[in-house]
């Protein structure tokens, strides 16, 4: 019977020596630290998802008409619409700054920022 107990003790010692104990402890400590470090990231991601869904639901509300619905011209670009000022000169709205653009030959040039394009 003594030999049987000795064999069992040897097998247990082989499975659990100092090195394997420390390796197991370090792995469990690393796992705990990993979970602790990842939990704020998960909470942050959930908050971001919640904000995006809130924005989507806000965008789906059709209580107020959009700018295109107010103007009534949904297919025309407001920067391509030619208007007349008080002196009778043609002008357009600058897509960069919103100021007036005047025509010089084939080129439309903004009086404020200098943005220009050829028509």
Buried (B, 14 or more C-beta within 10 A) or exposed (E): EEEEEEEEEEEEEEEEEEEEEEEEEEEEEEEEEEEEEEEEEEEEEEEEEEEEEEEEEEEEEEEEEEEEEEEEEEEEEEBEEEEEEEEEEEBBBBBEBEEBBBBEEEEBBBEEEEBEEEE
